Amino acid sequence: MVKKFSFVYPLFLVLVLMLLAACTPQSSQSSSAAPSPQSSAPSSAAKEIVLATTTSTQDSGLLDSLLPVFEQKTGIKVKVVAVGTGQAIKLGEDGNADVLLVHARKSEDEFMEKGFGINAYDVMYNQFYIVGPSDDPAGLKQTKTAKEAMEKIAEKNSSFVSRGDDSGTDKKEKSIWKEAGIKPEGSWYLSSGQGMGETLQMADEKKAYTLTDEATFLSRKLGLEIVMQGDKSLLNPYGIIQVKSSSKQEEGMQLIQFFTGEEGQKLIGEFGQATYGKGLFVPDAKKR
């Protein structure tokens, strides 16, 4: 009896061990093996900053030329919000932008004085034009200053399209009317409430005059002609400013350094030369 039990017991153990082995899940061949692409952890989100800027830098195509170079070099994505300068500055005040690229020096200085900005730089300039229909009904081609040109428009009640959007161009226009002692009003004075490209289109359709930045005007194919240029009051400088409340100070400063550095300034100076025979902006970087 004892001999029979001695034989059966080892056999029973073997059967139990085989059963357990069959039921145990297969483990991976090596705990150090590389995970499959499906199971790999997602990479961290790419860095992104918000650039609030005037419509002229967007409409002219300048940002399309510069930003891909910056993004390729740094890996920092730039989200562009192109609005009037007044709106861009408000975005900065509200903490909804990291960097501003605008063109209304008085408003820029006020932004800095109120403590909203740091590291302000001049970056480039061009000029404003007064443009209008080719037949120039108000005779602006004979005027010597922007003030005189606006006086003639008001005197003749010639149609004029204003941006009317608190942009840098709109601020410049209003300052010229103020210098001339004129409050523009009446059926001849129209407001687009839109960006520079749309305002030029409206002026072209209505055969009206308007004030425009050089870059946007030259980059558009319209029937309007330049009827006043060269007055020193029509100088159009651009500034770039870091927003103090931004949580992305390092990335924002990298963008500013690119725009004001050797490579960015070279690209700014070259922009437009191949197409228009002249640069649409003059590089002029310096810290304020």
C-alpha positions in Angstrom: 0.0 0.0 0.0 2.8 2.4 0.9 4.6 1.6 -2.4 1.5 2.5 -4.4 1.2 5.9 -2.7 4.9 6.6 -3.3 4.4 6.1 -7.0 1.2 8.1 -7.3 2.3 11.2 -5.3 5.2 12.3 -7.6 3.0 11.8 -10.6 0.3 14.0 -9.1 2.9 16.8 -8.5 4.0 16.7 -12.1 0.4 17.0 -13.3 -0.3 20.0 -11.0 2.9 21.8 -12.2 2.0 21.2 -15.8 -1.5 22.5 -15.3 -0.2 25.7 -13.6 2.3 26.3 -16.4 -0.5 26.1 -19.0 -2.6 28.6 -17.1 0.1 31.2 -16.4 0.1 34.2 -18.9 3.2 34.5 -21.1 5.5 37.2 -20.0 7.5 39.4 -22.3 10.8 38.0 -23.4 12.7 40.8 -21.6 11.6 43.5 -19.2 14.2 45.8 -20.8 12.8 45.4 -24.4 11.9 48.7 -26.2 8.1 49.4 -26.1 6.2 49.4 -29.4 5.3 52.8 -31.0 1.7 52.4 -29.9 2.7 52.1 -26.2 5.4 54.8 -26.1 4.7 57.8 -24.0 3.6 60.9 -25.9 6.2 63.6 -26.4 5.9 66.9 -24.6 3.8 69.6 -26.3 5.8 71.9 -28.6 6.5 75.4 -27.2 4.2 78.1 -28.5 4.1 81.9 -28.0 1.5 84.5 -29.1 2.6 87.4 -31.2 0.0 90.2 -31.3 0.8 92.4 -34.3 -0.6 95.0 -36.7 -2.3 93.7 -39.9 0.4 95.3 -42.1 3.1 92.8 -41.0 0.7 90.0 -41.9 -1.0 91.4 -45.0 2.4 92.3 -46.6 3.7 88.8 -46.2 6.6 89.7 -43.9 5.7 87.3 -41.2 5.2 84.5 -43.7 8.8 85.1 -44.7 10.4 85.4 -41.2 8.5 83.2 -38.8 9.2 79.8 -40.5 13.0 80.6 -40.2 12.6 81.4 -36.5 10.5 78.3 -35.8 12.9 76.0 -37.6 15.9 77.4 -35.7 14.3 77.4 -32.2 11.4 74.8 -32.3 9.2 77.5 -30.9 5.8 77.9 -32.7 4.5 81.4 -33.1 0.7 82.0 -33.1 0.0 85.3 -34.9 -2.9 87.5 -33.9 -3.1 90.2 -36.6 -5.3 93.1 -35.5 -5.0 96.9 -35.3 -2.2 98.2 -33.1 -4.7 99.4 -30.5 -6.2 96.0 -30.2 -2.8 94.3 -30.1 -1.7 96.6 -27.2 -4.9 95.7 -25.4 -4.1 92.0 -25.8 -0.8 92.7 -24.1 -2.4 94.7 -21.3 -4.8 91.8 -20.7 -2.0 89.2 -20.7 -3.2 87.5 -23.8 0.0 88.0 -25.8 3.7 87.3 -25.2 5.2 89.7 -27.6 3.9 92.8 -29.5 5.0 94.0 -33.0 3.2 97.3 -33.6 3.5 100.8 -35.1 2.2 103.6 -32.9 5.1 105.0 -30.9 3.0 107.1 -28.5 0.8 104.2 -27.5 3.9 101.9 -27.3 5.5 104.4 -24.9 2.4 104.5 -22.8 2.3 100.7 -22.6 5.8 100.7 -21.3 5.2 103.6 -18.8 2.2 101.8 -17.3 4.5 98.8 -16.6 2.9 96.4 -19.1 6.0 95.9 -21.2 9.7 95.2 -20.9 12.6 95.1 -23.4 11.2 97.4 -26.1 13.1 97.8 -29.3 12.8 99.7 -32.6 12.9 97.0 -35.3 12.2 98.6 -38.7 10.4 101.4 -40.5 8.8 102.3 -43.8 6.4 105.1 -44.7 2.7 105.9 -45.0 1.2 106.9 -48.3 -1.9 108.8 -49.1 -3.3 106.9 -52.1 -6.4 107.5 -54.3 -7.9 107.2 -57.8 -5.7 107.8 -60.8 -7.6 110.9 -61.9 -6.9 112.5 -58.4 -10.1 114.6 -58.2 -8.9 116.6 -55.1 -5.5 117.4 -56.7 -3.4 115.9 -54.0 -0.4 115.4 -56.3 0.2 119.1 -56.2 0.4 119.2 -52.4 3.6 119.3 -50.4 2.5 117.9 -47.0 0.1 115.4 -45.6 -1.7 118.2 -43.8 -2.2 120.1 -47.0 -3.5 116.9 -48.7 -6.1 116.3 -46.0 -7.2 119.9 -46.2 -7.9 119.5 -49.9 -9.8 116.2 -49.5 -12.1 117.9 -46.9 -12.4 121.1 -49.1 -13.5 119.1 -52.1 -15.6 116.6 -50.1 -13.7 113.8 -51.9 -14.4 110.3 -50.7 -12.0 109.1 -48.0 -12.0 105.7 -46.4 -10.7 105.5 -42.8 -9.6 102.3 -41.1 -11.6 103.4 -38.1 -10.2 100.6 -36.0 -7.8 102.3 -33.6 -4.8 100.8 -35.5 -1.5 102.5 -35.9 -2.6 103.7 -39.4 -5.9 105.0 -37.9 -4.0 106.8 -35.2 -1.7 108.4 -37.7 -4.6 109.5 -39.9 -6.5 111.0 -36.9 -3.3 112.9 -36.0 -3.1 114.5 -39.4 -6.7 115.6 -39.4 -6.1 117.1 -35.9 -3.0 118.9 -37.2 -5.1 120.3 -40.0 -7.8 121.5 -37.6 -10.4 119.4 -39.3 -13.0 117.1 -37.8 -13.8 114.7 -40.7 -17.5 114.0 -41.0 -20.2 113.8 -43.6 -21.1 111.4 -46.4 -17.6 111.7 -48.0 -15.9 110.3 -44.9 -16.3 106.5 -44.7 -15.0 104.0 -42.1 -14.2 100.4 -43.0 -13.6 99.2 -39.5 -11.3 96.6 -41.0 -7.6 95.8 -41.7 -5.4 97.6 -44.2 -6.0 95.2 -47.1 -9.7 95.4 -46.8 -9.6 99.1 -46.5 -7.5 99.5 -49.6 -10.0 97.2 -51.4 -12.9 99.4 -50.3 -11.1 102.6 -51.4 -10.4 101.1 -54.8 -14.0 100.1 -55.3 -15.3 103.5 -54.2 -12.6 105.5 -56.0 -11.7 107.1 -52.8 -8.6 108.2 -51.0 -7.1 106.5 -48.0 -4.0 106.4 -45.8 -2.0 103.2 -46.0 1.3 101.7 -44.9 3.8 101.3 -47.8 4.2 97.5 -47.4 0.5 96.6 -47.6 -0.1 99.0 -50.5 2.8 97.7 -52.6 1.9 94.1 -52.0 -1.7 94.6 -53.3 -2.6 94.8 -57.0 -5.1 97.6 -57.1 -6.1 100.6 -59.3 -5.1 103.2 -56.6 -2.1 105.5 -57.1 0.2 107.2 -54.6 -0.7 110.9 -54.5 1.3 112.0 -51.4 4.5 110.6 -50.0 7.8 111.7 -48.5 6.5 114.1 -45.9 8.4 113.5 -42.7 5.1 113.2 -40.8 4.4 110.0 -42.8 7.4 108.1 -41.3 6.1 104.7 -40.1 8.4 103.1 -37.4 7.7 99.6 -35.9 8.5 98.5 -32.4 8.7 95.0 -30.8 8.0 94.7 -27.1 8.0 91.8 -24.6 4.9 91.6 -22.5 5.8 91.7 -18.8 3.0 89.4 -17.6 3.9 86.7 -20.1 4.8 83.3 -18.6 7.1 82.6 -21.6 9.8 85.2 -21.0 12.6 83.1 -22.4 10.7 82.2 -25.6 9.4 85.7 -26.1 13.0 87.1 -25.8 14.2 84.6 -28.3 11.7 86.0 -30.9 12.7 89.6 -30.1 16.4 88.7 -30.5 15.7 87.1 -33.8 13.8 90.1 -35.2 16.5 92.5 -34.0 19.5 90.3 -34.6 21.7 90.0 -37.6 19.8 87.3 -39.4 16.3 88.8 -38.8 17.4 92.3 -39.8 18.9 90.9 -43.0 15.7 89.1 -43.9 13.6 92.2 -43.1 15.8 94.3 -45.4 15.6 91.8 -48.2 11.9 91.3 -48.0 10.1 92.5 -51.2 13.3 93.3 -53.2 12.9 90.4 -55.7 9.2 91.3 -56.3 9.1 95.1 -56.0 12.7 96.1 -56.7 12.9 97.5 -53.2 12.6 96.3 -49.6 9.2 96.9 -48.1 10.7 97.6 -44.7 14.0 99.2 -43.6 15.7 97.4 -40.8 16.5 99.7 -37.9 17.0 97.6 -34.7 18.0 99.4 -31.5 17.0 99.1 -27.9 14.9 101.9 -26.5 
